[in-house]
Amino acid sequence: MKILMVDDDSVKHHKLGALIKKSSLLNERVQIDTALDLSTARVRLREEFYDYLILDLNISESMGDELVATAGSDFIEEIIETDGIKKPNNIVILSSNDEAKTQFKSDFRKGFEILNFDPTDSEWEDSLISKFEYSMVSKDQRNIKDSTFDVCIVTAVDIEMNQLKGLWSEWRLLEQPNDSTQYYCNSFLDKDGIDRSVLIAQQSEMGMSASTYLSTKLIYQFKPRYLIMVGIAASTKDDYNFGDIIVPDEVWNYSSGKFIRSEENTLKFLPDSKSIQLDTRIKNTIYQGDFVNDLTAIKREFHGNKPDTELKIAKGPMACGSAVVAEFSVVKDWVLGHSRKNVGLDMESYGVFYAASNSFISHTTPICIKSISDFANERKGDEYQNYSAYTSAAFAKKIIETKLIFKDHN
């Protein structure tokens, strides 16, 4: 993917490059060209096609000339009207100049997105990276054979995938051209005795970016009716025990926001959390269902180290962030301070829900089913990780085979 950034601010150039490197999907697959003035940008656009033009509105015609607030608007009009200029696929305005943005809005009412550049705010960063990653996924999908599955299941790490694969037999490896992800497919009978298809895949690494990318690939390639994330997570409540199964009715991104300087002259994080709700029908099915016998059987059938406590379902919101939390003060300040009913914490669930909620080619319902393996403090360990990964996968299997409705798939 090729990006042309037309801006004379070195801070923006540095930040954009750093953002690209942080993305496992974009790093080493994106070419960024720069132009510090419009005359240089004009030359580049006559020579090459770009996927994205990132443009500051308040920019000079040539280096050393006076900055002009309307220069960006005039340049876009020139791009549109000039045959010799290769039109970028996308134009995004990234500017901190309020006068220039106001003028631009009066000149161009529709068609171009304006992002407010603020070095202390992550909103413009999230928006740009989401656009870039979606464009990359879209390109990747052009070479992938199209097929559909009723259910796709996502895991983040090996221990989760191993427990999931052990619950069904006779998995078949499904290879796709130009795609390094390993997909495994199988079939099952739903609650009406109809044969259904299931596909599972593991992220290349932990975290929200990886879950968003894999989920988007699954949705666009296989168009599942349900997209389910299973695995292990942390509990933010003392009411639950190792292995208890979290089925969040809401997932929210607690790491979205901006850093501000407090009165004590220290940096303080001001959250701007985004949340996505679980489908109401799915919530009612699970929250109002009687699973006592099923949970007893799930625990009994696990052959390994497990706690003495009875298995329960944890109900409530799940917080999702971009880093492992091993200090409960973070949970108290950033998570419970925003959502006191929050029951769980992980690094991937929001990415799965985001991908499904923003798909326009398939009606895919996202579900998160994760089991407690720690309590987000310094006493993190792996004593019950296998058990927790198993209870999550086993409960997901029970829901898939006995509760989900598959009518009107796609």
C-alpha positions as CSV (number, residue, x, y, z in Angstrom):
1,M,0.0,0.0,0.0
2,K,1.3,3.5,-0.9
3,I,0.7,6.6,1.1
4,L,1.7,10.2,0.3
5,M,1.8,12.5,3.2
6,V,1.8,16.2,2.2
7,D,2.8,18.1,5.4
8,D,5.7,20.3,6.6
9,D,5.3,19.1,10.2
10,S,8.0,16.6,11.1
11,V,6.0,15.5,14.2
12,K,3.2,14.2,12.0
13,H,5.6,12.4,9.7
14,H,7.3,10.7,12.7
15,K,4.0,9.7,14.3
16,L,2.6,8.2,11.1
17,G,5.7,6.2,10.6
18,A,5.6,4.9,14.2
19,L,1.9,4.0,13.9
20,I,2.6,1.9,10.7
21,K,5.5,0.1,12.4
22,K,3.3,-0.8,15.4
23,S,0.7,-2.6,13.2
24,S,1.6,-6.2,12.6
25,L,-0.6,-6.0,9.5
26,L,0.9,-2.8,8.0
27,N,4.6,-3.0,9.0
28,E,6.9,-3.6,6.0
29,R,3.9,-3.6,3.7
30,V,3.4,0.1,3.4
31,Q,5.4,2.7,1.4
32,I,5.2,6.2,2.8
33,D,6.3,9.1,0.5
34,T,6.5,12.6,1.9
35,A,6.1,16.1,0.4
36,L,6.8,19.2,2.4
37,D,5.1,21.5,0.0
38,L,2.5,21.4,-2.8
39,S,4.9,21.6,-5.7
40,T,6.7,18.4,-4.5
41,A,3.3,16.7,-4.0
42,R,2.2,17.7,-7.5
43,V,5.3,16.0,-9.0
44,R,4.8,12.8,-7.0
45,L,1.1,12.6,-8.0
46,R,2.0,12.9,-11.7
47,E,4.4,10.0,-11.3
48,E,2.6,7.5,-9.1
49,F,-0.8,6.2,-8.0
50,Y,-1.3,6.3,-4.2
51,D,-3.8,4.5,-2.0
52,Y,-4.0,7.4,0.4
53,L,-3.2,11.1,0.3
54,I,-2.8,12.5,3.8
55,L,-3.0,16.3,3.5
56,D,-2.5,19.3,5.7
57,L,-4.7,22.2,4.6
58,N,-2.5,25.0,5.8
59,I,0.6,24.5,3.6
60,S,2.9,26.4,1.3
61,E,3.3,26.1,-2.5
62,S,7.0,25.8,-2.1
63,M,9.4,25.6,0.8
64,G,10.0,29.0,2.3
65,D,6.8,30.5,1.0
66,E,4.0,31.8,3.2
67,L,1.5,29.2,4.6
68,V,-2.0,29.6,3.1
69,A,-5.1,28.4,4.9
70,T,-6.9,27.7,1.6
71,A,-4.0,25.9,-0.1
72,G,-5.2,22.4,0.7
73,S,-8.7,23.1,-0.6
74,D,-7.3,24.5,-3.8
75,F,-5.0,21.6,-4.2
76,I,-7.8,19.0,-3.9
77,E,-9.8,20.9,-6.5
78,E,-6.7,20.8,-8.8
79,I,-6.4,17.0,-8.3
80,I,-10.0,16.5,-9.3
81,E,-9.9,18.7,-12.4
82,T,-6.4,18.0,-13.7
83,D,-6.1,15.0,-16.1
84,G,-2.3,14.7,-15.7
85,I,-2.6,14.1,-11.9
86,K,-3.1,10.5,-10.8
87,K,-6.0,10.5,-8.5
88,P,-5.4,8.9,-5.0
89,N,-7.9,6.2,-4.0
90,N,-8.5,8.1,-0.7
91,I,-7.9,11.6,0.5
92,V,-7.8,12.3,4.2
93,I,-7.4,15.8,5.8
94,L,-5.2,15.8,8.9
95,S,-4.9,19.3,10.3
96,S,-4.9,21.3,13.5
97,N,-5.7,24.6,11.9
98,D,-9.3,25.5,12.7
99,E,-9.5,28.3,10.2
100,A,-8.4,26.1,7.4
101,K,-10.8,23.3,8.4
102,T,-13.7,25.7,8.5
103,Q,-12.8,27.1,5.1
104,F,-12.5,23.5,3.7
105,K,-15.9,22.5,5.0
106,S,-17.5,25.4,3.2
107,D,-15.7,24.5,-0.1
108,F,-16.2,20.7,0.1
109,R,-19.4,19.6,1.8
110,K,-19.1,15.9,1.2
111,G,-16.6,13.2,0.3
112,F,-13.5,13.9,2.3
113,E,-12.9,13.1,5.9
114,I,-11.3,15.7,8.2
115,L,-9.3,14.5,11.1
116,N,-8.2,16.8,13.9
117,F,-4.5,16.5,14.6
118,D,-3.7,16.5,18.3
119,P,-0.4,15.0,19.4
120,T,-2.0,14.1,22.8
121,D,-5.1,12.5,21.4
122,S,-5.3,9.0,20.0
123,E,-8.6,9.4,18.1
124,W,-7.0,10.4,14.8
125,E,-4.4,7.7,15.1
126,D,-7.0,5.0,15.6
127,S,-9.1,6.3,12.7
128,L,-6.1,6.3,10.3
129,I,-4.8,2.9,11.3
130,S,-8.3,1.4,11.0
131,K,-8.6,2.8,7.5
132,F,-5.2,1.5,6.4
133,E,-5.7,-2.0,7.9
134,Y,-9.1,-2.3,6.2
135,S,-7.6,-1.3,2.9
136,M,-4.9,-3.9,3.3
137,V,-7.4,-6.6,4.2
138,S,-9.5,-5.7,1.2
139,K,-6.5,-6.1,-1.0
140,D,-5.7,-9.5,0.6
141,Q,-9.2,-10.8,0.1
142,R,-9.1,-10.3,-3.7
143,N,-6.9,-13.4,-4.0
144,I,-8.8,-15.6,-1.6
145,K,-11.4,-18.1,-2.7
146,D,-14.9,-17.4,-1.4
147,S,-16.7,-19.9,0.8
148,T,-19.1,-19.7,3.8
149,F,-19.3,-21.2,7.3
150,D,-22.0,-21.2,9.8
151,V,-19.7,-20.5,12.7
152,C,-16.1,-19.2,12.9
153,I,-14.2,-19.4,16.2
154,V,-11.2,-17.2,17.0
155,T,-8.4,-17.9,19.6
156,A,-5.4,-15.8,20.6
157,V,-2.8,-18.3,21.9
158,D,-1.8,-22.0,21.5
159,I,-3.3,-23.2,24.8
160,E,-6.8,-22.0,23.7
161,M,-6.5,-23.5,20.2
162,N,-5.4,-26.9,21.6
163,Q,-8.3,-27.2,24.0
164,L,-10.7,-26.1,21.2
165,K,-9.4,-28.6,18.7
166,G,-9.7,-31.4,21.3
167,L,-13.5,-31.0,21.6
168,W,-14.2,-32.0,18.0
169,S,-12.5,-34.8,16.1
170,E,-11.5,-35.0,12.4
171,W,-10.5,-31.4,11.8
172,R,-9.5,-30.7,8.2
173,L,-6.9,-28.1,7.3
174,L,-8.3,-25.5,4.9
175,E,-5.5,-23.8,2.9
176,Q,-6.1,-20.5,1.2
177,P,-3.8,-19.0,-1.5
178,N,-1.7,-16.0,-0.4
179,D,-2.8,-16.4,3.2
180,S,-0.5,-17.6,6.0
181,T,-3.3,-18.2,8.5
182,Q,-4.1,-21.9,9.2
183,Y,-7.8,-22.6,9.0
184,Y,-9.4,-25.8,10.4
185,C,-12.9,-26.8,9.5
186,N,-15.4,-29.3,10.7
187,S,-19.1,-30.0,10.9
188,F,-21.7,-30.5,13.7
189,L,-25.4,-31.0,14.1
190,D,-27.4,-28.0,15.4
191,K,-30.3,-28.1,17.8
192,D,-32.7,-29.0,14.9
193,G,-30.5,-31.9,13.7
194,I,-29.2,-30.0,10.6
195,D,-25.6,-30.4,9.6
196,R,-23.7,-27.1,10.0
197,S,-20.1,-26.0,9.3
198,V,-17.5,-24.6,11.8
199,L,-14.1,-23.1,11.1
200,I,-11.4,-22.1,13.7
201,A,-8.4,-19.9,13.4
202,Q,-5.7,-18.5,15.7
203,Q,-4.3,-15.0,15.7
204,S,-0.7,-14.5,14.7
205,E,-0.2,-12.6,18.0
206,M,-2.1,-11.4,21.0
207,G,-3.9,-8.1,21.1
208,M,-6.7,-6.1,19.6
209,S,-5.1,-5.3,16.3
210,A,-4.5,-9.0,15.6
211,S,-8.1,-9.9,16.6
212,T,-9.6,-7.2,14.4
213,Y,-7.5,-8.3,11.4
214,L,-8.2,-12.0,11.8
215,S,-11.9,-11.4,12.4
216,T,-12.2,-9.1,9.4
217,K,-10.6,-11.8,7.2
218,L,-13.0,-14.4,8.5
219,I,-16.0,-12.3,7.9
220,Y,-15.1,-11.2,4.4
221,Q,-13.9,-14.6,3.3
222,F,-16.3,-17.0,5.1
223,K,-19.3,-14.8,5.9
224,P,-20.2,-16.7,9.2
225,R,-23.5,-16.3,10.9
226,Y,-21.7,-16.3,14.2
227,L,-18.2,-15.2,15.1
228,I,-17.1,-16.4,18.5
229,M,-14.0,-15.7,20.5
230,V,-13.0,-18.2,23.1
231,G,-10.1,-18.4,25.5
232,I,-8.8,-17.1,28.8
233,A,-9.2,-13.8,30.5
234,A,-8.8,-12.0,33.8
235,S,-11.6,-11.4,36.3
236,T,-12.1,-7.9,37.8
237,K,-14.5,-9.2,40.5
238,D,-13.9,-11.3,43.7
239,D,-17.3,-13.0,43.1
240,Y,-15.8,-15.5,40.7
241,N,-13.2,-18.3,40.6
242,F,-10.8,-19.9,38.2
243,G,-12.5,-21.5,35.3
244,D,-15.7,-19.5,35.6
245,I,-17.0,-18.5,32.2
246,I,-17.4,-14.9,31.3
247,V,-20.1,-14.1,28.7
248,P,-20.0,-10.3,28.4
249,D,-23.2,-8.5,27.5
250,E,-21.0,-5.6,26.4
251,V,-17.3,-5.2,25.4
252,W,-15.5,-1.9,25.7
253,N,-12.1,-0.5,24.8
254,Y,-10.7,1.0,28.0
255,S,-7.4,2.0,26.4
256,S,-9.0,4.6,24.0
257,G,-8.5,8.2,25.1
258,K,-5.9,10.9,25.5
259,F,-3.2,12.0,27.9
260,I,-3.6,15.4,29.5
261,R,-1.4,17.3,31.9
262,S,-2.9,17.6,35.4
263,E,-2.8,20.4,37.9
264,E,0.1,18.6,39.6
265,N,2.0,18.8,36.2
266,T,1.8,15.1,35.7
267,L,0.4,13.2,32.8
268,K,-3.1,11.8,33.4
269,F,-5.0,9.5,31.1
270,L,-8.5,10.7,30.2
271,P,-10.4,7.7,28.8
272,D,-12.8,7.9,25.9
273,S,-14.1,4.4,25.9
274,K,-16.0,2.8,23.0
275,S,-18.4,-0.1,23.7
276,I,-20.4,-2.6,21.6
277,Q,-23.3,-4.6,23.0
278,L,-24.0,-8.3,22.7
279,D,-26.9,-9.2,20.5
280,T,-30.0,-9.1,22.8
281,R,-31.3,-12.5,21.7
282,I,-28.0,-14.2,22.5
283,K,-27.8,-12.4,25.8
284,N,-31.3,-13.5,26.8
285,T,-30.6,-17.1,25.7
286,I,-27.5,-17.3,27.9
287,Y,-28.3,-15.1,30.8
288,Q,-31.8,-16.6,31.3
289,G,-30.8,-20.2,30.6
290,D,-30.4,-23.0,33.1
291,F,-26.9,-24.4,32.5
292,V,-26.3,-26.0,36.0
293,N,-26.1,-29.6,34.7
294,D,-24.0,-28.5,31.6
295,L,-21.5,-26.7,33.8
296,T,-21.2,-29.7,36.2
297,A,-20.6,-32.0,33.2
298,I,-18.0,-29.6,31.7
299,K,-16.0,-29.6,34.9
300,R,-16.3,-33.3,35.5
301,E,-15.1,-34.1,31.9
302,F,-11.9,-32.1,32.3
303,H,-9.0,-34.4,33.1
304,G,-6.4,-32.2,34.7
305,N,-5.7,-29.7,37.4
306,K,-8.8,-27.9,38.4
307,P,-10.1,-26.0,41.5
308,D,-12.6,-27.3,44.0
309,T,-15.2,-24.5,43.3
310,E,-18.3,-25.1,41.3
311,L,-18.3,-23.7,37.7
312,K,-20.4,-20.5,37.2
313,I,-21.2,-18.1,34.4
314,A,-20.0,-14.5,34.9
315,K,-22.4,-11.9,33.5
316,G,-21.6,-8.2,32.8
317,P,-19.3,-6.0,30.8
318,M,-15.9,-7.0,29.6
319,A,-13.1,-4.5,29.3
320,C,-10.5,-4.8,26.5
321,G,-7.1,-3.1,26.4
322,S,-3.9,-3.3,24.4
323,A,-1.6,-4.6,27.2
324,V,-1.4,-7.3,29.8
325,V,-2.5,-6.0,33.2
326,A,-0.6,-7.3,36.3
327,E,-1.4,-4.5,38.7
328,F,-4.9,-4.2,40.2
329,S,-4.6,-0.4,40.6
330,V,-4.9,-0.2,36.8
331,V,-8.1,-2.2,37.0
332,K,-9.4,0.0,39.8
333,D,-8.6,3.3,38.2
334,W,-9.1,2.7,34.5
335,V,-11.7,-0.2,34.4
336,L,-13.8,-0.3,37.5
337,G,-13.6,3.5,37.8
338,H,-15.5,3.6,34.4
339,S,-17.7,0.5,34.8
340,R,-18.2,-0.7,38.3
341,K,-20.2,-3.8,37.1
342,N,-17.3,-4.9,34.9
343,V,-16.5,-8.6,35.3
344,G,-13.7,-9.4,32.9
345,L,-10.6,-8.1,31.2
346,D,-8.8,-9.2,28.0
347,M,-6.8,-8.0,25.0
348,E,-8.9,-9.2,22.1
349,S,-12.7,-9.2,22.5
350,Y,-13.3,-5.6,21.3
351,G,-11.5,-6.3,18.1
352,V,-13.8,-9.2,17.3
353,F,-17.0,-7.2,18.1
354,Y,-15.7,-4.2,16.2
355,A,-15.0,-6.2,13.0
356,A,-18.4,-7.8,13.1
357,S,-20.3,-4.7,13.9
358,N,-18.7,-2.7,11.1
359,S,-19.0,-5.4,8.3
360,F,-21.3,-4.4,5.4
361,I,-21.1,-7.7,3.4
362,S,-22.4,-10.2,6.0
363,H,-24.7,-10.2,9.0
364,T,-22.3,-11.7,11.5
365,T,-23.2,-11.9,15.2
366,P,-20.1,-11.6,17.5
367,I,-20.0,-13.5,20.8
368,C,-17.3,-13.6,23.5
369,I,-16.9,-16.6,25.8
370,K,-13.8,-16.5,27.9
371,S,-13.0,-18.2,31.2
372,I,-11.1,-16.8,34.2
373,S,-7.5,-17.7,34.5
374,D,-6.2,-14.9,36.7
375,F,-7.4,-11.8,38.6
376,A,-5.4,-9.0,36.9
377,N,-2.8,-8.6,39.7
378,E,0.8,-9.5,40.5
379,R,-0.2,-13.0,41.4
380,K,-0.7,-14.0,37.8
381,G,0.1,-17.7,37.1
382,D,-0.7,-20.6,34.9
383,E,-2.0,-23.1,37.4
384,Y,-5.4,-23.3,35.8
385,Q,-4.9,-22.0,32.3
386,N,-5.6,-25.4,30.7
387,Y,-8.7,-25.8,32.7
388,S,-10.0,-22.3,31.9
389,A,-9.2,-22.6,28.2
390,Y,-11.2,-25.9,28.3
391,T,-14.3,-24.6,30.1
392,S,-14.4,-21.6,27.7
393,A,-14.2,-23.9,24.6
394,A,-16.6,-26.5,26.0
395,F,-19.3,-24.0,26.9
396,A,-19.0,-22.4,23.5
397,K,-19.5,-25.8,21.9
398,K,-22.6,-26.4,24.0
399,I,-24.0,-23.0,23.0
400,I,-23.2,-23.6,19.3
401,E,-24.8,-27.1,19.2
402,T,-27.9,-26.5,21.4
403,K,-28.8,-22.8,21.5
404,L,-27.8,-20.9,18.3
405,I,-30.3,-20.3,15.6
406,F,-29.1,-20.5,12.0
407,K,-32.1,-19.5,10.0
408,D,-31.6,-16.8,7.3
409,H,-27.9,-17.3,7.2
410,N,-26.5,-14.5,5.0
